[in-house]
Amino acid sequence: MPAHLPRKVVTRPAKMALSRREGTLTMMILAVGGKASTSAQECRKGTAWTEDEHRLFLLGLEKYGKVDWKSISRNFVISRTPTQVASHAQKYFIRLDSINKARR
């Protein structure tokens, strides 16, 4: 190890723990005897999409298509992140596909 870098003293290796909290899988790295960081503790279950949010999602989908989730999030469904919009779209298209298959 180069002399100019501070040396990290580890008496025991850190543990990696998986915790289910309110239905969400959260990965926390805990130092032995330490506590979880506040960001890991702030994990909470996602909230359902409202009818208004879904309606705005459909309008954004018409304007930007199936690719630009960032623009839909920024300009239409401002209460959701691009990742949440993409996830909602994925579930929405799976539902549409299953409905169309059931009709055949």
For each residue, the residues with C-beta under 8 A, 3 or more apart:
1: 5 7
2: 5
3:
4:
5: 1 2
6:
7: 1
8:
9:
10: 13 14
11: 32
12: 32
13: 10 32
14: 10 29 30 31 32
15: 29 30 31 32
16: 27 28 29 30
17: 27 28 29 30
18: 25 26 27 28
19: 25 26 28
20: 23 24 25 26
21: 24 26 43 44
22: 43 44 45
23: 20 45
24: 20 21 43 44 45 46
25: 18 19 20
26: 18 19 20 21 40 43
27: 16 17 18 40
28: 16 17 18 19 36 37 40
29: 14 15 16 17
30: 14 15 16 17 34 35 36
31: 14 15 34
32: 11 12 13 14 15
33:
34: 30 31
35: 30
36: 28 30 40 41
37: 28 40 41
38: 41 42
39: 42
40: 26 27 28 36 37 43
41: 36 37 38
42: 38 39
43: 21 22 24 26 40
44: 21 22 24
45: 22 23 24
46: 24 84
47:
48:
49: 53 54 57 80 88
50: 53 54
51: 54 55
52: 55 56
53: 49 50 56 57 77 79 80
54: 49 50 51 57 58 88
55: 51 52 58 59
56: 52 53 59 60 76 77
57: 49 53 54 60 61 72 76 77 85 88 89 92
58: 54 55 61 62
59: 55 56 62 63 76
60: 56 57 63 64 71 72 75 76 77 85
61: 57 58 64 65 66 72 89
62: 58 59
63: 59 60 71 72 75 76
64: 60 61 67 68 71 72
65: 61 68
66: 61 89 93
67: 64
68: 64 65 71 72
69: 72 73 82 83 85 86 89
70: 73 74 82
71: 60 63 64 68 74 75
72: 57 60 61 63 64 68 69 75 76 77 82 85
73: 69 70 76 77 78 80 81 82 84 85
74: 70 71 78 82
75: 60 63 71 72 78
76: 56 57 59 60 63 72 73
77: 53 56 57 60 72 73 80 85
78: 73 74 75
79: 53
80: 49 53 73 77 84 85 88
81: 73 84 85
82: 69 70 72 73 74 85 86
83: 69 86 87
84: 46 73 80 81 87 88
85: 57 60 69 72 73 77 80 81 82 88 89
86: 69 82 83 89 90
87: 83 84 90 91
88: 49 54 57 80 84 85 91 92
89: 57 61 66 69 85 86 92 93
90: 86 87 93 94
91: 87 88 94 95
92: 57 88 89 95 96
93: 66 89 90 96 97
94: 90 91 97 98
95: 91 92 98 99
96: 92 93 99 100
97: 93 94 100 101
98: 94 95 101 102
99: 95 96 102 103
100: 96 97 103 104
101: 97 98 104
102: 98 99
103: 99 100
104: 100 101
